[in-house]
Amino acid sequence: MAIQLNKGDAFQPGEVWQTPKGGIYRVMGYEDKPGKQKKQAVLRVGADGAGRKVLRDWDDVINWVLQPAQA
């Protein structure tokens, strides 16, 4: 049975999120690591995604705020 996710329930590629401390990260995609049960979301610092690479569990969005899409 597939899990039904609503927007903001998990990191999705292309989204921009703000951390509880005010940092901005863009979701670049997913990465599977050996020995990890969950897939990891690849985040990059900055709204443009040009900063350093950070890995987080794909559904670890507690207290993070999804930023509105820029037109």
Secondary structure, 3 states (H helix, E strand, C coil): CCCCCCCCCCCCCCCEEECCCCCEEEEEEEECCCCCCCCEEEEEECCCCCCCEEEEECCCCCCCEECCCCC
